[in-house]
Amino acid sequence: MSSKIDRRIKYTQMVLKESFIKLMKEKPLTSITIKEVCELADINRSTFYSHYKDLYDLLHQIEDGIIEDMNETLSACNYTKNEEAIQMTEKLLEYLVKNRESCQTLFSEHGNPTFQKKVMSLAHRHSLKSLMADRINLPYNAEYLSLYIVNGSIHLVQHWLKNGLKEPPKEIAELLISLANKGLSSLQH
């Protein structure tokens, strides 16, 4: 009986999250109502409140799940190996593809800027670890380099998401790592 209840709870939360994301694609969070989410999900308001305090609680749970998944992927990486960095980046991008609708919405203009800053902060921490693991003689402050790499990478990924993920994750991963490691000179043949 317990697994049946768990399945129903998971299903209800999934439907509410999907309905919420669908509405966020169309308009900003401040214009969305719990009533709209419930109608789209075909779930009553009392059920919504049994899972979430409000729409911000729902949004934070979606965002926290994504941050947690990204952190796990980044934490599993050996930062001293370039090939592994490409594979790790590719895994992250594949995660974005798998969770395309949520990620496209959360990284769009309707997304929560605080979430986007959390993702940047997470990427910045892992980028710094990577720069420090290499222990190469960096001509600049590692923190500055990390900020530059992360901000450029995030914006590139946002553009990729916004434009329909036309290139395969592996191609974007190789571009990101190549630019991070060697800058524009890596693209000249």
C-alpha positions in Angstrom: 0.0 0.0 0.0 2.8 2.4 0.8 4.4 2.1 -2.7 1.0 2.9 -4.2 0.7 6.1 -2.1 4.3 7.0 -2.9 3.6 6.6 -6.6 0.5 8.8 -6.3 2.5 11.5 -4.4 5.3 11.4 -7.0 2.7 11.6 -9.9 0.9 14.5 -8.3 4.1 16.4 -7.7 5.3 15.7 -11.2 2.0 16.9 -12.8 2.0 20.1 -10.6 5.7 20.8 -11.6 5.0 20.2 -15.3 1.9 22.4 -15.2 3.8 25.2 -13.4 6.7 25.0 -15.9 4.3 25.1 -18.8 2.7 28.3 -17.4 6.1 29.8 -16.7 6.9 29.4 -20.4 4.0 31.8 -21.2 4.3 34.4 -18.5 6.3 35.5 -15.4 5.9 33.9 -12.0 4.2 36.9 -10.6 1.3 36.5 -13.1 0.7 32.8 -12.4 -1.9 31.7 -9.9 -2.2 28.5 -7.9 -5.7 28.2 -9.4 -4.2 28.1 -12.9 -1.6 25.5 -12.0 -4.3 23.3 -10.4 -6.6 23.6 -13.3 -3.9 22.7 -15.8 -2.8 19.8 -13.6 -6.4 18.7 -13.0 -5.8 18.7 -9.3 -7.6 20.6 -6.6 -6.1 23.4 -4.5 -6.2 21.4 -1.3 -4.0 18.8 -2.9 -1.6 21.5 -4.1 -1.3 22.8 -0.5 -0.7 19.4 0.9 2.6 19.4 -1.1 3.6 23.1 -1.3 3.2 26.2 0.7 2.9 28.4 -2.4 4.2 28.8 -5.9 7.6 30.0 -4.6 7.9 26.8 -2.6 7.1 24.7 -5.8 9.6 26.8 -7.8 12.4 26.4 -5.1 11.8 22.6 -5.0 12.2 22.4 -8.8 15.3 24.6 -8.7 16.9 22.7 -5.7 16.4 19.4 -7.5 18.3 20.7 -10.6 21.1 22.3 -8.5 21.5 19.0 -6.5 21.7 16.9 -9.8 24.2 19.3 -11.3 26.3 19.4 -8.1 26.4 15.5 -8.0 27.6 15.5 -11.7 30.2 18.1 -11.1 31.5 16.5 -7.9 32.1 13.2 -9.6 34.6 14.8 -12.0 38.4 14.4 -11.9 39.4 18.0 -12.6 42.9 17.2 -13.8 41.9 15.3 -16.9 40.7 17.2 -20.0 38.8 14.3 -21.5 36.9 13.8 -18.2 36.1 17.5 -18.1 34.5 17.2 -21.6 32.6 14.0 -20.5 31.4 15.7 -17.3 30.3 18.8 -19.3 28.6 16.6 -21.8 26.7 14.8 -19.0 25.5 18.1 -17.6 24.3 19.2 -21.1 22.6 15.8 -21.6 20.8 16.5 -18.3 19.6 19.8 -19.6 18.4 18.1 -22.8 16.6 15.4 -20.7 15.0 18.1 -18.6 14.6 20.4 -21.6 11.3 22.0 -20.8 12.1 22.9 -17.2 15.7 24.0 -18.0 14.7 26.1 -21.0 12.1 27.9 -18.9 14.3 28.3 -15.8 17.2 29.7 -17.8 14.9 32.0 -19.8 13.8 35.6 -19.1 10.8 34.2 -17.1 13.2 32.2 -14.9 14.2 33.2 -11.4 17.4 35.3 -11.5 18.3 33.9 -8.1 18.3 30.3 -9.5 20.5 31.4 -12.4 22.9 33.0 -9.9 23.0 29.7 -7.8 23.9 27.8 -11.0 26.6 30.3 -11.8 27.9 30.1 -8.2 28.0 26.3 -8.4 29.8 26.3 -11.7 32.2 29.0 -10.4 33.1 26.8 -7.3 33.8 23.8 -9.5 35.7 25.9 -12.1 38.0 27.2 -9.4 38.6 23.6 -8.2 39.6 22.8 -11.8 41.9 25.7 -12.2 43.5 25.0 -8.8 43.9 21.3 -9.6 45.9 22.0 -12.7 48.3 24.1 -10.6 49.7 25.6 -13.8 51.2 29.0 -13.6 48.2 31.1 -14.3 49.0 34.6 -15.6 45.9 35.9 -13.8 44.0 35.5 -10.6 42.2 32.1 -10.7 39.0 33.6 -9.4 38.9 36.2 -12.2 39.5 33.5 -14.8 36.8 31.3 -13.3 34.3 34.1 -13.3 35.1 34.8 -17.0 34.8 31.2 -18.0 31.6 30.5 -16.0 29.8 33.6 -17.2 30.6 33.0 -20.8 29.7 29.3 -20.5 26.4 30.0 -18.8 25.4 32.5 -21.5 26.5 30.1 -24.2 24.3 27.3 -22.7 21.4 29.7 -22.3 21.6 30.6 -25.9 21.8 26.9 -26.8 18.7 26.2 -24.8 16.8 29.2 -26.1 17.6 28.2 -29.7 16.3 24.6 -29.5 19.4 22.6 -28.6 20.4 22.2 -32.3 23.9 21.1 -31.7 24.6 17.8 -29.8 25.7 18.1 -26.2 29.2 16.6 -27.0 29.8 19.4 -29.6 28.9 22.1 -27.1 30.9 20.4 -24.3 34.0 20.3 -26.5 33.5 24.0 -27.4 33.1 25.0 -23.8 36.2 23.1 -22.5 38.3 24.2 -25.5 37.4 27.9 -24.9 37.9 27.5 -21.2 41.4 25.9 -21.6 42.8 27.8 -24.5 40.5 30.7 -25.4 39.9 31.7 -29.0 43.3 30.4 -30.0 42.0 26.9 -29.6 39.5 27.5 -32.5 42.2 28.5 -35.0 43.4 25.7 -37.2 
